[in-house]
Amino acid sequence: MNYEDTINYIMSSLPMYQRSGGAAYKANLNNTIALLDYLNNPQKKFKSVHIAGTNGKGSVSHCLASIFQEAGYKTGLYTSPHLADFRERIRLNGKMIEKSFITEFINKHKDFLNHIKPSFFEMSVGLAFDYFSKKNIDIAIIETGMGGRLDSTNLISPELSIITNIGYDHTQFLGNTLKEIATEKAGIIKDKTPVLIGESNAETKNVFISKAKEKNSEIYFADNIVKYEINSQNLLLPKLDINIQTKKYKYRILSPLAPDYQIKNIKTIVAAAEILKNCGYKILKNNIANGIKNVVVNTSFKGRWSIFGKKPSIIMDTAHNADGLEYISKTLKSLKCDTLRMVIGMVDDKEHEKMLKILPKNAKYYICKPNVPRGFDEKKLFEITKKIGLNSKCFSSVKIALKEAKKDASPNDIIYVGGSTFTVADALK
């Protein structure tokens, strides 16, 4: 198979949760263990940092990879989902995995893959770990796909485990309470391995403390390590100028991750970098500051409050659950514009009415359906918007909805595109 055939095989033959939902979910690690055993356990041949959490893990993962790159380490990065190109998921020093490696991997192992029938995510993890092993990386930043305990990435033995925060998402798999969800995420805490908690509350904190004690692992809380002071903040550049103070160091950080919700992630990133420095990694203060500042250049990070164009400003963000949209709504409400135009599409296994009620009321809505099998019918979503009193119109695709929003917009308007990773992905195509 050539590369095009290979991608068609990957996308069409392997069950993919992001596209088809629960049918692709495997409630055990059997397939991943079998695949990694078959590949001679590549995950044992490189060092790693493991990151889980309901929101923020993508930002933390990309920034930590950028910091290690600034410090001169040969750095692997595994994240999900992708926006436009499958290869976005697997990077080496910010560059996407080579098409030739993917083609050779599938051609070489196709018979075994057909035999065990892994999910898309299980195969992707095997591919990433095999790639990192063969490239002799210094460190890999590994983001979980969903949950933690039963996530396919949870077969690594990391230098540090990070749990960014806990919110309600994927409750059909992870549980209906924050305590239950935290218990699943805490499954990435390993024996005698430090763990950093980005955000916690009374309902989840003891879950993490108990698990860390069980594993004889030192636990850190970013809120206890990092304090901050904002110097300036421009959401439409975007640019955040912030002072960060830890017990040992003071940093001035200029971040392209500008919204308030990213400050929580920046605190987690700085705390993680200092813990890893204490583990023996040669990470300087300027590596941390420059890693955050240059995260977009170093890792091609996008889709989190990404600004495309001006007059009108077009903002795209992949927030796709109630907690994420709470942050987005608060940030949007802080902006001054003539008209806020919201291009919104969602997938089918979400709390649609609850999520829509979170979003700004004083806006014009362009309701659409992302082009994936899980895409929630735009007419049904439109009916919910009418029920709760939003000013909305309905469109058959993200592209058409965005085109109409641009057509209606004046230079002083703001257009927001979101509701799902796949809404943003369609807008970027």
Secondary structure, DSSP 8 states (H G I E B T S, - for coil): --HHHHHHHHHHHS--HHHHGGGG--SSSHHHHHHHHHTT-GGGGS-EEEEE-SSSHHHHHHHHHHHHHHTT--EEEE----SS-GGGGEEETTEE--HHHHHHHHHHHHHHHHHH---HHHHHHHHHHHHHHHTT-SEEEEE-SS-STT-TTTT---SEEEE----S-SHHHH-SSHHHHHHHHGGG--TT--EEESS--TTTHHHHHHHHHHTT--EEEHHHH-EEEEEEEETTTTEEEEEEE-SS-EEEEEES--SHHHHHHHHHHHHHHHHHHHTT----HHHHHHHHHTHHHHH---SSSEEE-TTTEEEE----SHHHHHHHHHHHHTS--S-EEEEE--BTTS-HHHHHHHS-SSSEEEE---SSTTB--HHHHHHHHHHTT-EEEE-SSHHHHHHHHHHH--TT-EEEEESSHHHHHHHH-
